[in-house]
Amino acid sequence: MTLELIIDVLSETFSTVLIILLPILGVALVVGIAISIFQAATSIQEMTLTFVPKIIITAIAIVIMLPFMADKMISFTLKIFNMITTVIK
């Protein structure tokens, strides 16, 4: 196992993780900013107002993005399994 192969595997791992997580984190960020703006405009400082909508919308985003995330994870896993067989030889 060479250093180049390890670097390639790690860089692909990090890029796959980013591709999977960025849409969900983006949705949570947009919802959080929208709720913060709403709280600043209305002077409502209720703590549950920030958590409940963010959790619900993030869960909905996860359910919607689940086929995409599963496809990316399955293809990455198959690529790693194929790479294991070539490295062992």
DAGIMO-V750088 format. One record per residue. PSI is psi in whole degrees, 0 to 359 (none if undefined). OMEGA is omega in whole degrees, 0 to 359 (999 if undefined). NEAR is the number of other C-alpha atoms within 12 Angstrom. Layout:
psi	omega	near
PSI	OMEGA	NEAR
PSI	OMEGA	NEAR
This chain:
psi	omega	near
121	184	15
166	179	9
323	179	9
320	179	10
319	178	16
317	179	16
319	178	13
317	180	16
315	180	22
319	179	16
322	176	14
325	177	21
312	180	21
320	179	16
323	177	17
318	178	24
317	179	20
318	180	18
323	180	22
319	188	26
334	185	24
319	178	21
321	180	23
316	178	29
325	177	23
318	178	20
316	179	25
322	179	27
314	181	20
317	179	19
318	179	25
318	179	24
319	179	17
318	179	18
322	178	27
318	177	23
318	178	16
317	179	17
321	179	18
324	181	14
327	184	11
356	182	11
29	174	11
122	182	15
44	179	15
129	184	15
325	181	13
340	178	13
332	180	19
323	188	25
315	188	17
308	179	17
323	180	23
319	179	27
316	181	21
312	182	19
325	176	24
321	177	27
320	177	18
319	178	17
322	178	25
316	180	24
319	180	16
321	184	16
358	185	22
317	177	20
320	178	14
315	181	20
319	179	24
319	178	20
315	179	16
317	181	23
321	179	23
316	180	17
322	178	17
318	179	24
317	177	18
322	178	14
319	179	18
318	178	21
320	177	15
324	179	14
326	179	18
317	180	16
327	179	12
329	180	12
324	182	13
325	183	9
none	999	8
